[in-house]
């Protein structure tokens, strides 16, 4: 009889622990998704700001101060100024473009240097 009480007590303890873990998971999972989404949004904002800063510097050094309008593109090497001897955006970005390119984003560039980011 004592063995049955110990087994029942153990099973009750296991179910209580599983219930607590289930409750914690139910609370934590939605918050984890929110954190992942916020992180991706920050990554996209940072990439856009970096690209816009590179475009601004390129236009500052450009004789005509205008871009060839292009977009939406993922290849930033295609972005050039409208000069007779065009400047290329790729010259204003580091060789390692990891902080500049976000896989799910495309960019459009207007003649005045405005960068528009599109997400898939």
N, C-alpha and C positions, 0 to 999 in steps of 0.2 A: 504494500500500500504506500509506503514512504517513497519507493522508487517512482510510482506513478505521479505523486505530488511533485517530485523533483523534475520529472520530465515535463509535466504540465507547466510548471513555473518557468522552466527553460524556454518552452515554446512561446509562452506569453511574452517573455523578455525579448525573444527574437522578433516577434510580431510588432512589439512596441518600437524596437530599434528600426525595423523596416519602415514602419509608419512615419517615424521622425525623418528618416532619410528621404522617403518619398515626398514629404512636405517640403523639406529643404530643396530638393530638386525642382519641385513645382514652382518654388519662389525664385530659384537661381537661374534657371534656363531662360526665361523671358528677359531677365536683366543681362545675361550674357549676350543674347542676340542684339539687344540695344547697344551694348558696348562695342560689338563688332561693327554694327552699322555706323555708329559715331566715329569709330576709327577709320573706316573707309571714307566717310565724308571729309574728315580732316585730311586724309591722304590726297583726295581729289582737290581740295582747296589749296593745299600746299603746292601741289604740282602746277595748278593754274597760276598761282602767284609767282612761282619760279619762272615759268614760261613767259608770263607777262613782263617780268623784270628783264629777262633776256631780250625780248622784243623791244622794250623801251631803250635799252642800251644800244641795240643794233640800229634803231631809228635815229638815235642821238648822233651816231657816227655816219649815218647815211647822208650823202649830198642832197638827195631829193626829199628825204624824210618820209617816205611812203613805202608800203609793202605792195607786192602783187597779191591781190585778194585771192584767197584759196581756202578750200575746205568743203566738207569736213575731212580731215586727214589724220592718220596716226603717225605718219612719217614726217618728223619735224625737219628733216633734211630738205624737204620740198619748199620750205618757207624762205622766200628771198625778198630783198628790197626791189623797188622798181627802177633802180639806177641802171645806167648804161653798163657799168661793171658791178653787178648786183652783189650785195653782201648776203651771206647765208646764215640762217638762224643756228645751224649746227655748229658754226664757228663760235657762237656765244654760249654754248652749252658744254658741260664737261664731257669727256669721252665716255665716262660712266653715267648714263642718263637715268639711272635707277630712281632718283628722286624727282625726275621730270615726267616720266611716262607712267601712266596708270593704264593697265591692260583694257579696262572696260570703257575708256574715254577716247573721244575723237575731238579734234580742235578745228575751228574755223578762224581765219585771220582776215580782218578787213584792211583796206588800204591805209586807214589812219592808225593801225596798230592794235586795234581792239582784238582781244583773244576771247573766243566763245568756246566753252567746254560742253560737250555732249556726252551723256552716258548711255550705254546700251541697256 
